[in-house]
Amino acid sequence: MTQFILNNTEIKTSLPKGLTMLDFVRYHQHLMGTKIGCREGDCGACTMLVGTLEGEVVKYHSVTSCLMPLGNAHGKHIVTIEGINLEKLNIVQQAFSDNAATQCGFCTPGFIMSLTGFCLDDKIPTNENAIDAVNGNICRCTGYKSIEKAAVSVSYQLQERAHANPIEFAVKNNIVPEYFLNIPSMLKNIQPVVYSGSEIKKVGGGTDLYVQQHDTITHEKIDFLLNQSQLKGIQQNGNICTMGGATTVSEISDSPVFNEYFKDLNKYIKLVSSTPIRNMATVAGNFTNASPIGDLTILFLALDAQLQLNDGNSTRNIPLRSFYKGYKQLNKNEKEIIEKISFELPSASDLFNFEKVCKRTHLDIASVNSALSIKMNGAVIEKAGISAGGVGPIPMYLSKSSEFLFEKTVSEKLIFELIEVVQSEISPISDARGTVKYKRLLLSQLIKAHFIQSFSHIDVNKLLKN
């Protein structure tokens, strides 16, 4: 039995847990405000809010419900567009009306839900953050300037919130209905589901699985991992960071540990999908999906991440760099899950950079991506790790290229020599995201970008001439 709160109603259902939340609310609850768009998490028309009880408060984040299984709703507060309606328009709805930010209206519920989630967040309500809150929503009618104006208008109306509780402020200022204040006590009465480890299909966030297997997964027997406490959390022990396999991209983005040790973390995160997807996508899911262009996989390959695998009876540890045996072939058995991921945090003198090229600047699948980790000993490279995606059948750790940098001094000449070694290690193919020649060129440019970003003495003009 799956139990959760849908808007202001307690739900107990024995429907298949693999059913998507989008189909559940439309076809079983007859709430038609949430729209069916791409069914791949790209358009945002099906955006809902998911509230999770953390201590005494509920934290809300946006999700694309076409990729969210019913099983992941257990113990949550699920909010659809119908669940935020008041007797009159709330401030988000009014902002869209005042700024002519809607035309056909099909995408509008998704935008409204994303901006309402922004209103319930405890982040500083800046104009930039308001606009960024709708980065997972697409509109094909209005253009985006009117929508941006509406988002900015909403952020201005939150300026008086200061340090007030976001939910209480939202209720008091006619952003969400008063019933939101009762949600914490309602969620406390729902018992968590314990992971059994007995089912064949394992689902974390589901953000890629539901794109690939939407028509088959609904009726499968599934173990849901996203909300299992033993698979969550980010901790630091000395210079080692350890996180649970079900840690989401957004949890990495919000982590004090990651923000302290990776100064450009926000830049990297913005290259990884959209906010609703980042709110669901897990690190272990990105690894086990085994996509040759998985962004998190490329990032953690360069950091030499270590995996702890658990089959329910025993655990074993392997490097991420030895996890991929071939295209979509993993060094794990069917019962094993990635329980924990650990890696050494960079010191103050270490350098790290992640780069990505895709058809859209942000929120798209990479054509080629790459990461570089370097440990310096004065002016000499003591240790390096280079990874690249989109240039081989698996996410690639470039061992020869990494070893080539050992005990080298960084110069423009060294970078060109490194690129030759890199080119000898990769084996791209032509596909929808580019030709072999184009992908080789992209990776060469990304290698240059790594060094330009990491070493101030590099002459950019010399690199760009070649």
Buried (B, 14 or more C-beta within 10 A) or exposed (E): EBBBBBBBEEBEBEBBBBBBBBBBBBEEBEBBBBBBBBBBBBBBBBBBBBBBBEEEBBBBBBBBBBBBBBBBBBBBBBBBBBBBBEEEBBBBBBBBEBBEBBBEEBBBBBBBBBBBBBBBBEEEBEBEBBBBBBBBBBBEEBEBEBBBBBBBBBBEBBEEBEEBEBBEBBBEBBBBBEBBBEBBEBBEEBEEBEBEBEBEBBBBBBBBBBBEBBEEBBEBEBBBBBBBEBBBBBEBEEEEBBBBBBBBBBBBBEBEBBEEBBEEBEEBBBBBBBBBBBBBBBBBBBBBBBBBBBBBBBBBBBBBBBBBBBBEEEEEEBEBBEBBEEEEEBBBEEBBBBBBBBBBBBEEEBBBBBBBBBEEEEBBBBBBBBBBBBBBEEEEBBBBBBBBBBBBBBBBBBEEBBEBBEEBEBBBEBBBBBBEBBBEBBEBEEEEBBEBEBBBBBBBBBBBBBBBBBBEEBEEEEBEEE
